[in-house]
Amino acid sequence: MSRRFLLAIVGLTMLVLAVHDIPLASYLRAVERDRLITSLERDAFTIAGVASENLEPTTTGGYAALTTLIKGYSNRDGAHVVIINKAGKALASSDADADVGRSFSSRPEITAALSGQVSTGTRASETLGYELLYVAVPIFNGNDAVGAVRITFPKSTIDSRVNKRLWGLALVAIISMVLAAGVGLVLARTLSKPLRSLEHATEQMAQGDLHSRAPNDEGPPEIRQLATSFNTMGGRLERMVDRQRAFAGDASHQLRTPLTSLRLRLETAVEQMHHQNDLENAQSNVEAALSESFRLQRIVEGLLVLARADGADLPRVRTDVAAVLKSRAEEWEPLAAERSVALAIDAPAPVWAMAVEGGVEQIIDNYVDNALDHAPAGSTLELHARVVGQMAELRVVDHGSGLSADDRSRAFDRFWRVVDQEREGTGLGLAIVQQLADASDATVELRETSGGGIDAVARFPLA
C-alpha cells in the first residue's frame, strides 16, 4: 500500500510539474531568446555607430579601426561580425581572410539593412552548413543608410545559452520531485501503518473474532475517527452477539421446563382418560397443563419484548411521566382494590422526559405488578413522579417484605426469581425494565424502604 501511495504522490507531482513547467519553460525560452536577440541588436547598433565614423579607408588603404573593434567583440562573445558598405561588399570582418572584399548583396538581411531596416531571424547557411541566427542593422550617415553591420551566431550556440537559463527551472523541478518523494514516503508510512492495523482488525472480525479492535491513537484525525467508529461498531456487535447468545441459552433453558411439564401432564391426562378411566385426575392434569401453557405464553411474550429492545437503537420521544403514571394507576386500581391495596399517586406537575415509545408504561406496569405481589393487604402502594436535579424520577414504593441487598443487585438479571416467593413468575419483568431503561438512556434500581419494603426507582433524562 505504501509503495502505491508513494508512486501516486510522485506521479501527481510529475503531472503538476508537467502542467506547470512545460508551458513555463516554453515561455521562458521565448523570453530568453528575445532577450539575447535584443542584446545583439543593441551591440550591432553600437558597432554601427562607431563604424559610421570610420567607413573611409585609412592612409594605408585599410580599415584597421573597424577590424580591431569587431575582432575584440567577436573574441569576447564568440559572434561573427561583418561590416558592409553601401555596395554590399565587406569592408571589415571578424574573419578577415574569408570575408573582406566579398559581396553580401545577395543576403536578404543585408538587403533589408541597406534599405534602412533592422533584420533578425534564422536561416540555413549553405556556406557553413548549419543554421544561423542573424541580426543586421543599417549604418546611417544622416538619414541615409551607407552600410550595414551583421552579427551572426550558430543557432545551436544561442539554444545552448537559452538552455543554460532553463537549468534553474529544471533544478527546481528535480528538487520538487525529491521533496514530493520524501513527503510521500513520510505520508505513506504515516497512513499505511494505521490503515494496515485497521485492515487486520477488520479481517479478524470478519473471521469471527469479535474482540478485535483497531488502534485509534495512530495516524491523522480522519483515520483515528474511522478506527474509533470501527471499534464502536465492533463493541456494539460484540454486545449484540453476546446478548443473543445469552438470550438463546436462557430461552432454551427456561422454555425446556414448562414444555417438558406440559408434555408430561398431557401424556398423564391421556393415560388416565383412555386406560384408567380416571376423568377427575385427567381434568386436573389438563388444567395444570393449561396453566403451564399460560406460563409458557408469558415467557414467550417477555422474550419477544426483550428481543425488540435488546441492543436496538430505538428512537426516544418526549413523554410526560406524571401523565403516564396517572393513566396506568387507573388501569391497576381494580386489581389493587381486589388485593386490598390502596394506590397513592404523588405527581403534582407534568414531568417531561425522553424515553423510548411505550417504555415508561411498561416500566410502570412491571414495577406495579411486582409491588402488588409483595404488598400486604391493607397497605398503600405509593406512586411518585417528579423532577429531581436534571432527571425525571419515577418511583413505585411498596411496604412488603422487601429483598436482601444481594437479591436487589440481581433482580434485573434475566430469569432471576426469588426462590421462596409464592407466585411463580417468568423472571423477565425486571429484565425488561432494565432493557427499556438502557434504550431510554435511563437508570433503574431497587432500594430498601425504611419499613423493609422496596422502593423501585427509574430516572430518565429531562426533555
C-alpha positions as CSV (number, residue, x, y, z in Angstrom):
1,M,0.0,0.0,0.0
2,S,2.8,2.4,0.9
3,R,4.5,1.8,-2.4
4,R,1.3,2.5,-4.3
5,F,0.7,5.6,-2.3
6,L,4.3,6.8,-2.9
7,L,4.0,6.2,-6.6
8,A,0.7,8.1,-6.6
9,I,2.3,11.1,-4.8
10,V,5.3,11.2,-7.2
11,G,3.0,10.7,-10.2
12,L,0.7,13.5,-9.1
13,T,3.8,15.8,-8.6
14,M,5.1,14.9,-12.0
15,L,1.7,15.7,-13.5
16,V,1.5,19.1,-11.7
17,L,5.1,19.9,-12.7
18,A,4.4,19.0,-16.3
19,V,1.3,21.0,-16.5
20,H,3.0,24.0,-14.9
21,D,6.6,23.8,-16.1
22,I,6.3,22.8,-19.7
23,P,4.3,25.9,-20.7
24,L,6.6,28.0,-18.3
25,A,9.7,26.6,-19.9
26,S,8.4,27.4,-23.4
27,Y,7.6,30.9,-22.3
28,L,11.0,31.4,-20.6
29,R,12.7,30.0,-23.7
30,A,11.0,32.6,-25.9
31,V,11.7,35.4,-23.4
32,E,15.4,34.4,-23.1
33,R,15.7,34.2,-26.9
34,D,14.1,37.6,-27.3
35,R,16.4,39.0,-24.7
36,L,19.5,37.6,-26.5
37,I,18.3,39.0,-29.8
38,T,17.6,42.4,-28.3
39,S,21.1,42.3,-26.8
40,L,22.6,41.5,-30.2
41,E,20.6,44.3,-31.8
42,R,22.0,46.7,-29.2
43,D,25.5,45.5,-29.9
44,A,25.0,45.8,-33.6
45,F,23.8,49.4,-33.3
46,T,26.8,50.2,-31.1
47,I,29.1,48.8,-33.7
48,A,27.2,50.6,-36.4
49,G,27.6,53.9,-34.5
50,V,31.4,53.5,-34.4
51,A,31.6,52.3,-38.0
52,S,29.7,55.3,-39.4
53,E,32.7,57.4,-38.4
54,N,35.3,55.0,-39.9
55,L,33.9,54.0,-43.2
56,E,36.6,55.9,-45.1
57,P,39.8,53.9,-45.6
58,T,43.0,54.9,-43.7
59,T,46.1,56.3,-45.4
60,T,47.3,52.7,-45.7
61,G,44.1,51.8,-47.5
62,G,42.7,49.6,-44.8
63,Y,40.0,49.7,-42.1
64,A,42.2,48.9,-39.1
65,A,39.9,50.6,-36.5
66,L,36.9,48.7,-37.6
67,T,38.7,45.4,-37.8
68,T,40.1,45.9,-34.3
69,L,36.6,46.8,-33.0
70,I,34.8,43.8,-34.4
71,K,37.6,41.3,-33.6
72,G,37.5,42.3,-30.0
73,Y,33.7,41.9,-29.8
74,S,34.0,38.5,-31.7
75,N,36.7,37.2,-29.3
76,R,34.6,38.2,-26.3
77,D,31.2,36.9,-27.3
78,G,32.0,34.3,-30.0
79,A,30.0,36.1,-32.7
80,H,30.8,36.5,-36.4
81,V,30.7,40.2,-37.3
82,V,30.9,41.7,-40.8
83,I,30.6,45.4,-41.8
84,I,29.2,46.0,-45.3
85,N,29.4,49.2,-47.4
86,K,26.6,50.6,-49.5
87,A,27.5,48.5,-52.4
88,G,27.2,45.3,-50.4
89,K,30.9,44.5,-50.1
90,A,32.6,43.6,-46.8
91,L,34.8,46.3,-45.6
92,A,35.8,44.6,-42.3
93,S,35.1,41.2,-40.8
94,S,36.0,39.2,-37.7
95,D,37.2,36.6,-40.2
96,A,39.1,39.0,-42.5
97,D,40.8,36.3,-44.6
98,A,37.4,34.8,-45.7
99,D,35.1,37.8,-45.9
100,V,36.8,41.1,-46.7
101,G,36.0,42.1,-50.3
102,R,33.2,39.6,-50.7
103,S,29.8,40.7,-51.8
104,F,26.9,40.2,-49.4
105,S,24.3,41.9,-51.5
106,S,22.5,38.6,-52.2
107,R,21.8,38.1,-48.5
108,P,18.2,39.1,-47.7
109,E,19.2,40.5,-44.3
110,I,21.9,42.7,-45.8
111,T,19.4,43.9,-48.4
112,A,16.9,44.9,-45.7
113,A,19.6,46.6,-43.6
114,L,20.9,48.7,-46.6
115,S,17.3,49.8,-47.1
116,G,17.3,51.2,-43.6
117,Q,15.5,48.3,-41.8
118,V,16.6,46.1,-38.9
119,S,16.5,42.4,-39.8
120,T,16.6,39.5,-37.4
121,G,15.9,35.8,-37.8
122,T,17.4,32.4,-38.5
123,R,18.3,30.8,-41.8
124,A,20.4,27.9,-43.1
125,S,23.8,28.8,-44.3
126,E,24.8,26.9,-47.4
127,T,28.4,28.0,-47.0
128,L,28.8,26.9,-43.3
129,G,26.3,24.0,-43.4
130,Y,24.3,24.9,-40.3
131,E,21.6,27.3,-39.2
132,L,22.5,30.8,-38.3
133,L,20.9,33.4,-36.0
134,Y,21.5,36.8,-37.5
135,V,21.0,40.5,-36.7
136,A,21.6,43.0,-39.4
137,V,21.3,46.8,-38.8
138,P,21.9,49.8,-41.1
139,I,24.8,52.3,-40.7
140,F,23.4,55.8,-41.0
141,N,25.1,58.9,-42.2
142,G,22.4,61.5,-41.5
143,N,19.2,59.9,-42.8
144,D,20.9,57.7,-45.4
145,A,22.0,54.1,-44.9
146,V,25.6,54.0,-46.0
147,G,26.3,50.5,-44.9
148,A,25.3,47.6,-42.6
149,V,26.5,45.6,-39.7
150,R,25.6,41.9,-39.4
151,I,26.2,39.8,-36.4
152,T,25.7,36.0,-36.7
153,F,25.8,33.1,-34.2
154,P,25.3,29.4,-34.8
155,K,21.7,28.8,-33.8
156,S,23.0,25.9,-31.6
157,T,25.1,28.4,-29.6
158,I,22.0,30.5,-28.9
159,D,20.0,27.5,-28.0
160,S,22.7,26.4,-25.6
161,R,22.7,29.8,-23.9
162,V,18.9,29.6,-23.6
163,N,19.0,26.1,-22.2
164,K,21.5,27.2,-19.5
165,R,19.0,29.7,-18.3
166,L,16.4,26.9,-18.1
167,W,18.6,24.7,-15.9
168,G,17.4,26.6,-12.9
169,L,13.8,25.6,-13.6
170,A,14.9,22.0,-14.2
171,L,16.8,22.1,-10.9
172,V,13.6,23.3,-9.1
173,A,11.6,20.6,-10.7
174,I,14.1,17.9,-9.6
175,I,14.1,19.3,-6.1
176,S,10.3,19.3,-6.1
177,M,10.3,15.6,-7.2
178,V,12.8,14.7,-4.4
179,L,10.7,16.6,-1.8
180,A,7.5,15.0,-3.2
181,A,9.1,11.6,-2.9
182,G,10.2,12.4,0.7
183,V,6.8,13.8,1.7
184,G,5.1,10.8,0.0
185,L,7.3,8.4,1.9
186,V,6.5,10.0,5.2
187,L,2.8,10.2,4.4
188,A,2.8,6.6,3.2
189,R,4.3,5.4,6.4
190,T,2.1,7.6,8.5
191,L,-1.1,6.5,6.7
192,S,-0.3,2.9,5.8
193,K,0.5,1.7,9.4
194,P,-2.9,2.6,10.9
195,L,-4.6,1.5,7.8
196,R,-2.9,-1.9,7.9
197,S,-3.9,-2.2,11.6
198,L,-7.5,-1.3,10.7
199,E,-7.4,-3.8,7.8
200,H,-6.0,-6.5,10.1
201,A,-8.7,-5.8,12.7
202,T,-11.4,-5.9,10.0
203,E,-10.1,-9.3,8.7
204,Q,-10.0,-10.7,12.3
205,M,-13.6,-9.6,12.9
206,A,-14.7,-11.0,9.5
207,Q,-13.2,-14.3,10.6
208,G,-15.3,-14.3,13.8
209,D,-13.0,-12.6,16.3
210,L,-15.5,-10.1,17.7
211,H,-12.9,-8.9,20.3
212,S,-10.7,-7.5,17.5
213,R,-10.1,-3.7,17.8
214,A,-8.1,-1.2,15.8
215,P,-5.7,1.2,17.5
216,N,-7.3,4.7,17.4
217,D,-4.3,6.7,18.5
218,E,-2.3,6.5,15.3
219,G,-2.4,8.4,12.0
220,P,-4.2,11.6,11.0
221,P,-7.5,12.6,12.7
222,E,-9.7,11.1,9.9
223,I,-8.1,7.6,10.3
224,R,-8.3,7.9,14.1
225,Q,-12.0,8.7,13.8
226,L,-12.5,5.8,11.4
227,A,-10.8,3.5,13.8
228,T,-12.9,4.8,16.7
229,S,-16.1,4.3,14.6
230,F,-14.9,0.7,13.8
231,N,-14.2,0.0,17.4
232,T,-17.6,1.4,18.4
233,M,-19.3,-0.8,15.8
234,G,-17.2,-3.8,16.9
235,G,-18.2,-3.2,20.6
236,R,-21.9,-3.0,19.7
237,L,-21.7,-6.0,17.5
238,E,-19.9,-8.0,20.2
239,R,-22.5,-6.9,22.8
240,M,-25.4,-7.8,20.5
241,V,-23.9,-11.2,19.7
242,D,-23.3,-11.9,23.4
243,R,-26.8,-10.8,24.3
244,Q,-28.2,-13.0,21.5
245,R,-26.2,-16.0,22.8
246,A,-27.3,-15.3,26.3
247,F,-30.8,-14.9,25.1
248,A,-30.8,-18.2,23.2
249,G,-29.2,-20.0,26.1
250,D,-31.6,-18.6,28.7
251,A,-34.6,-19.1,26.4
252,S,-33.8,-22.7,25.7
253,H,-33.2,-23.3,29.4
254,Q,-36.3,-21.6,30.6
255,L,-38.6,-22.9,27.9
256,R,-37.4,-26.5,28.4
257,T,-39.0,-26.8,31.9
258,P,-42.6,-25.7,31.1
259,L,-42.6,-27.5,27.8
260,T,-41.5,-30.7,29.5
261,S,-44.0,-30.3,32.2
262,L,-46.8,-29.5,29.7
263,R,-45.9,-32.7,27.7
264,L,-45.8,-34.9,30.8
265,R,-49.2,-33.6,32.2
266,L,-50.9,-34.1,28.8
267,E,-49.4,-37.6,28.5
268,T,-50.6,-38.4,32.0
269,A,-54.1,-37.0,31.3
270,V,-54.3,-39.1,28.1
271,E,-53.2,-42.2,30.1
272,Q,-55.8,-41.5,32.8
273,M,-58.7,-40.9,30.3
274,H,-58.0,-43.9,27.9
275,H,-56.5,-46.5,30.2
276,Q,-57.5,-45.8,33.7
277,N,-60.8,-44.0,33.1
278,D,-59.9,-41.5,35.8
279,L,-61.6,-38.4,34.4
280,E,-61.3,-36.4,37.6
281,N,-57.5,-36.6,37.8
282,A,-57.3,-36.3,34.0
283,Q,-59.2,-33.0,34.2
284,S,-56.8,-31.8,37.0
285,N,-53.8,-32.6,34.8
286,V,-55.4,-30.8,31.8
287,E,-55.9,-27.8,34.0
288,A,-52.3,-27.9,35.2
289,A,-51.2,-28.2,31.6
290,L,-53.3,-25.2,30.7
291,S,-51.6,-23.3,33.5
292,E,-48.2,-24.3,32.1
293,S,-49.3,-23.1,28.7
294,F,-50.2,-19.7,30.2
295,R,-46.8,-19.5,31.9
296,L,-45.2,-20.5,28.6
297,Q,-47.1,-17.7,26.9
298,R,-45.9,-15.2,29.4
299,I,-42.3,-16.3,28.9
300,V,-42.5,-16.1,25.1
301,E,-44.1,-12.6,25.3
302,G,-41.4,-11.4,27.7
303,L,-38.7,-12.8,25.4
304,L,-40.3,-11.0,22.4
305,V,-40.3,-7.7,24.3
306,L,-36.6,-8.3,25.2
307,A,-35.8,-9.2,21.6
308,R,-37.3,-6.0,20.3
309,A,-35.4,-3.8,22.8
310,D,-32.2,-5.7,23.2
311,G,-29.4,-3.9,21.6
312,A,-31.7,-1.9,19.4
313,D,-31.2,1.8,18.7
314,L,-34.8,2.8,19.3
315,P,-35.8,6.4,18.9
316,R,-36.7,8.3,22.0
317,V,-39.8,10.5,22.3
318,R,-40.9,13.3,24.7
319,T,-43.1,11.7,27.4
320,D,-45.0,13.2,30.4
321,V,-44.0,10.7,33.1
322,A,-46.6,12.1,35.5
323,A,-49.5,11.8,33.0
324,V,-48.5,8.2,32.1
325,L,-48.2,7.3,35.8
326,K,-51.8,8.6,36.5
327,S,-53.1,6.7,33.4
328,R,-51.5,3.4,34.4
329,A,-52.7,3.8,38.0
330,E,-56.3,3.9,36.8
331,E,-55.7,0.6,35.0
332,W,-54.2,-1.1,38.0
333,E,-56.6,0.3,40.6
334,P,-59.2,-2.5,40.3
335,L,-56.6,-5.3,40.8
336,A,-55.1,-3.4,43.7
337,A,-58.5,-3.0,45.3
338,E,-59.1,-6.7,44.8
339,R,-56.0,-7.3,46.9
340,S,-57.0,-4.7,49.4
341,V,-54.0,-2.4,48.5
342,A,-54.5,1.3,48.1
343,L,-52.8,3.4,45.4
344,A,-51.4,6.8,46.4
345,I,-50.3,9.0,43.5
346,D,-47.8,11.8,44.0
347,A,-47.5,13.6,40.6
348,P,-48.4,17.3,41.2
349,A,-47.0,18.6,37.9
350,P,-46.0,17.4,34.4
351,V,-42.7,15.7,34.3
352,W,-41.4,15.7,30.7
353,A,-38.7,13.1,29.9
354,M,-37.1,11.4,26.9
355,A,-37.8,7.7,26.6
356,V,-38.4,5.1,24.0
357,E,-42.0,4.9,22.9
358,G,-44.1,2.9,25.4
359,G,-41.0,2.4,27.6
360,V,-42.4,4.4,30.6
361,E,-45.7,2.5,30.5
362,Q,-44.0,-0.9,30.6
363,I,-41.6,0.1,33.3
364,I,-44.5,1.3,35.5
365,D,-46.5,-1.9,34.7
366,N,-43.7,-4.2,35.7
367,Y,-42.9,-2.2,38.9
368,V,-46.6,-2.1,40.0
369,D,-47.1,-5.8,39.1
370,N,-44.1,-6.8,41.3
371,A,-45.1,-4.5,44.1
372,L,-48.7,-5.9,44.2
373,D,-47.3,-9.4,44.5
374,H,-45.4,-8.4,47.7
375,A,-47.6,-5.6,49.2
376,P,-49.6,-6.9,52.2
377,A,-53.4,-6.4,52.4
378,G,-54.3,-3.1,53.9
379,S,-51.1,-1.4,52.8
380,T,-50.6,1.5,50.4
381,L,-48.7,1.4,47.2
382,E,-47.0,4.8,46.6
383,L,-46.5,6.1,43.0
384,H,-44.3,9.2,42.6
385,A,-43.3,11.3,39.5
386,R,-41.2,14.5,39.9
387,V,-38.1,16.3,38.7
388,V,-35.0,15.6,40.8
389,G,-32.0,17.6,39.7
390,Q,-31.6,17.1,36.0
391,M,-33.5,13.9,35.8
392,A,-37.2,12.9,35.7
393,E,-37.6,10.4,38.6
394,L,-40.3,7.7,38.7
395,R,-40.8,5.7,42.0
396,V,-43.0,2.8,43.0
397,V,-42.8,2.1,46.7
398,D,-44.4,-0.9,48.5
399,H,-44.3,-1.9,52.2
400,G,-43.9,-5.6,51.8
401,S,-41.2,-8.0,53.0
402,G,-38.5,-6.5,50.7
403,L,-35.4,-8.1,49.4
404,S,-31.9,-8.6,50.6
405,A,-29.1,-6.4,49.2
406,D,-27.8,-9.4,47.2
407,D,-31.3,-10.1,45.8
408,R,-31.8,-6.4,44.9
409,S,-28.5,-6.4,43.0
410,R,-29.5,-9.5,40.9
411,A,-33.2,-8.6,40.5
412,F,-32.7,-7.1,37.0
413,D,-31.0,-10.3,35.6
414,R,-32.9,-12.3,33.1
415,F,-35.0,-15.2,34.5
416,W,-34.0,-14.4,38.1
417,R,-36.7,-15.1,40.7
418,V,-36.8,-15.2,44.5
419,V,-36.6,-18.8,45.3
420,D,-39.2,-18.9,48.1
421,Q,-41.8,-16.5,46.5
422,E,-45.3,-17.8,46.4
423,R,-46.2,-16.6,43.0
424,E,-44.3,-18.2,40.2
425,G,-43.3,-15.6,37.6
426,T,-41.2,-15.7,34.4
427,G,-38.2,-13.8,35.8
428,L,-38.4,-11.4,32.8
429,G,-40.3,-8.4,34.2
430,L,-37.4,-6.5,35.7
431,A,-35.0,-7.6,32.9
432,I,-37.4,-5.9,30.5
433,V,-37.3,-2.8,32.8
434,Q,-33.5,-2.8,32.6
435,Q,-33.5,-3.2,28.8
436,L,-36.1,-0.4,28.3
437,A,-34.1,1.8,30.7
438,D,-30.9,1.2,28.7
439,A,-32.7,2.0,25.4
440,S,-34.0,5.3,27.0
441,D,-30.6,6.2,28.4
442,A,-32.2,5.9,31.9
443,T,-31.1,4.2,35.1
444,V,-33.1,1.8,37.3
445,E,-32.5,0.5,40.8
446,L,-34.3,-1.2,43.8
447,R,-33.8,0.5,47.2
448,E,-34.9,-0.7,50.6
449,T,-37.5,1.5,52.3
450,S,-37.4,2.3,56.0
451,G,-40.2,-0.2,56.7
452,G,-38.4,-3.0,54.9
453,G,-40.3,-2.8,51.5
454,I,-38.9,-2.0,48.1
455,D,-38.5,1.5,46.5
456,A,-38.3,0.8,42.8
457,V,-36.7,3.8,41.0
458,A,-36.3,4.8,37.4
459,R,-34.6,8.1,36.3
460,F,-35.0,9.5,32.7
461,P,-33.2,12.4,31.0
462,L,-35.3,15.5,31.0
463,A,-36.9,16.5,27.7
